[in-house]
Every structure is written in C-alpha cells, then in structure tokens.
Amino acid sequence: MTGLPRGRRTLIDGVVVVVAIVAAAAVWVVGDRSASFLLASIVAMVGAAAVLRLGGDHPVLVVALVFTLASASRLVLETPVGTLRLEQPAIAALVVVAGARVRREGLHAPRQIWLIGAAVLVYLAVMTMSSALVAPQPIASLRMTLWWAISAAGGAAAFVVLRGRAVAGRDAFVVVGTGFALIGIVAAVIFGIAGPDVAPGIQEALTVQPRVYGLGWEANLYASYIAAMLLLAVGAAGRRPAIVLGAVALLGIAFPLGETRGAYLGLAAGALSMGAILVWRVHRGTFQVSRALISTVGVGAVSLAVGVACVGLFLPNIDQRLEREQAAARPSPTPTLASNGDMTRPSPTPTLASNGDTIGFRLARVQPALEDFPQSPLIGLGASSFGQRHADLARGGAPDHLAILVLAVPYETGVIGALALGLALVLVLVGVVRRTRRSGAVLAASLAGAITSLLVAYEATNALHFATNWLLLGLAMAVAWSESPDAGGAG
C-alpha cells in the first residue's frame, strides 16, 4: 500500500479495523460471551486484519504473526458450529496476501512444488471422501478435515510469501519459538515457587510427573515444538551471535520442562539427521564446519543439561513437595541403634505410583485400529474417526485417540491417502537435503532436522494437523526451491 495516497491508506486502515471489530463481536455473540472469549476473538480477528494490512509491505512479519497465533495452540474459540483456532482467520488473510503476490509476480514454481501440491490435494480429497462416506459422525470428521485443509493452505501461502526471504523467515520463526520457550520457563518457575495450587501452563500438576505446556495444546506438542525450534536456532549459527546463542540457551532450557519421551526421541532423531547431512557435505567437500556452529551446538548441549536440572528444581511432584514440607517441619532424624548394633535411619517416604504407562496406552490402540482398517482400506475410515468407534474407559467413556501418526494416517485416509501424504513429505525432505549442496547448507540441514524431529515425535502425539507444522513445511519449500534463500531481503 506504499503507493497509495495517505488519505486513502488511512481510510483502508479504518475499514480494516472496523471489519475486524465487527467480526470479533460476531464470533463473541455466537460463543459463550465471556470476557476471555471476547479477548481471544479480538486477537484472532485483529491478527487477520493485520496480516491483510501489512502483507504487501512486510511479508516476513505477517508470516511470523500467523506462526505466533498458531503456536498458541491452547487458545481456541468454541462456537456452535465448531472450534475456531486463533490462527485460522489469519491464515485466510495470508492466503489472500499470497494470491496477490502470485498475481503481481507470477509463481514460476518447479515441478516438484506442483507435485507436492497435487499430493496434498489428493490426501485432503481422500480424507473428505472417507469422512463423508465412512465415518460414523460425518460432520465431526469433515470439521477435522477442514482444520487439515486450513493448515495446509497456510503452508502453501507461507511458501509463496517467504520464497526468496527464507533466511529472514527462519529468523522470525526462531524469535517466536524463543518467546514461547520463555513462557514455558516462566510457567515452571511460578509452579516451583507457588505450586501446586498455582499452576498456569502446567499439565498434570497434581500427579507424579508435572509437565510444562505453556501456551501449547499439551506437553507433548509443546516439547516437540520447542525441539524443532531449537534445531532451527542451531542452524542460525554465526548470524547475530549473541542473539542466536541466547535463543539456543532459552530453547535448550525450556525443552526438558515438557518431560516427554516422544519429544526426546524426536530431538535425537532430528539432531542426528542434521549432523549426518552436514558430515556428508563435509565429506563431499561442499561444506566446512565453522567455529560458530561448534560453539552454538555446545551452548545447546549445556542448556539442555541445565533444563534437566530445572525439572527437579521447578517441577517437583506431589510426593516430593510433601517430603520437602515434612523435612522443613521436623528436626533432622536421629540415628537409632538396631538390635545388631548397626546405626540405622528412618526409611524414606514411599514415592507415588506412576500416572500411567503412556507407551502401553498407545500400543493398546494398535490392535483395534488394525481390526477396523479392513472396513475401508483404500480411502480409510475418516478424519479423527477412531474416537467415534472406540471409547476411552479411563476417561469415563470419552472418545479415544489414536496417537501414532504412522498408524493414524492410513486409518483415516487409507492406502491412497497415506501414499499421497508420504510422497509430499518425502519430496519436501529430499528438496531440502539437495539444497545443502549449494549455499545455505546449515539452514537447509536444520530444517531437515526440525521436520524429522516432528515426524518422529508425532509417533507419540499425532499432531501433524496443527498449523505450525505446515508453516514450517512452507518455509522448508521456500528454502529448497529458491535461487537464493534470502534474495528478497528481510521483508
């Protein structure tokens, strides 16, 4: 809008603000009409308006804004027609911004991009068919399909907007991720001081394993997200060293606070894949390891150790709190003389039992899923339909959840959908790895590691439908298929 007269820009700004306020009020009217609901609806609609208003002049900023809204996945708006997530209106606005850029500059995408797009469309089409024709509750499954479609559209729009600005886009993602890491650290500190009665952002605060989720959907998703952002931050080594090292330190400290095994496995897989790619490039003579990268990895390793220590310090369970309170309230125990003459001390308080075998929980769902699958092997059984067929007795008969991604995808979309989605993901990863042969090797390798970490972590979480994943995939495509990752500047 920089070419428009000032008066016309002011008029457009006023119209955008009014439309955003009216839209927020409309969402509030059909919602629960609480103050928190009104605030969330204003954030969602103002965010969308900001994307529309700033998209032409500040493309990286608006993608960062959408990524910020998507990262606050805990905050949703429940309406009579379904759940509205904060980022979804902003994604719709980002699609408009991307369309305007395509109309102005053209797309000129290589065939791999068209193939990825076609594969995702096939996946969504199959999911729509299975949800409408096979799912016991078609409306609920179609709503879930719409969530998938909006998230995928966000990834496509991010690719268009960030193409030629990928380095700046990566930096923006790292800044946002660091902000959410800081929120998680603050939540842990508050819990350590004032918990368990005060426990904002803490999952299972009254159990044997309190875990941080911050503003994430739950602890698994929070930790997986932080792991991916940590790998991205390591990939920024040598760029504004003080800022990058600070971001790596905060992300490393925040990651263990989620205390999830799947996220740990994801981080390990992502780090190994990133390292393997760079070692391969060193062996081929196309890359040299810098001192900045070595120091950044060192800071990341130390910060992870600090984070593990913070778990014991700030996330004590109920049993540990009781022991601390009892130790503070009584004098030190006096040794007693046993009948055999040995000095003994009082036995420690027994610890609480585990709050459940999470691995066993996931594996217990495999057999029912395999038994259901033959009902519709080609197109699957519909989005989020496992819970429509099976109840979780441990939660009072609530809909059950299939948490293993590699099983959930064919269950919901059959062989056809699984092959289509798998092809799209493989093409993105191959494109990013091939990019390491040219400039931006560390950036591309860190993206490959981040995507790998999420795919591995989601074998315990199944959260690929969240928009943050697709925005990251859009960034990866912008890196893989740009002549220069940052030719367009920071935007």
Secondary structure, DSSP 8 states (H G I E B T S, - for coil): -TTS-HHHHHHHHHHHHHHHHHHHHHHHHHTT--HHHHHHHHHHHHHHHHHHHHTTT-HHHHHHHHHHHHH-TT-EEEETTEEEETHHHHHHHHHHHHHHHHHHH-----HHHHHHHHHHHHHHHHHHHHHHHT-SSHHHHHHHHHHHHHHHHHHHHHHHHHTT-HHHHHHHHHHHHHHHHHHHHHHHHHHHHHTTTS-TTEESTTSSS-EE-TTSSSHHHHHHHHHHHHHHHHTTTTSSHHHHHHHHHHHHHHGGGG--HHHHHHHHHHHHHHHHHHHHHHHHTS----HHHHHHHHHHHHHHHHHHHHHHHH---HHHHHHHHHHHHS-----EE-TTS-EE----------S--HHHHHHHTHHHHHHHGGGSTTT-S-TT-HHHH-EEGGGTTEE-----HHHHHHHHHHHHHHHHHHHHHHHHHHHHHHHTTSS-HHHHHHHHHHHHHHHHHTTTT--TTSHHHHHHHHHHHHHHT-SSTTTT---
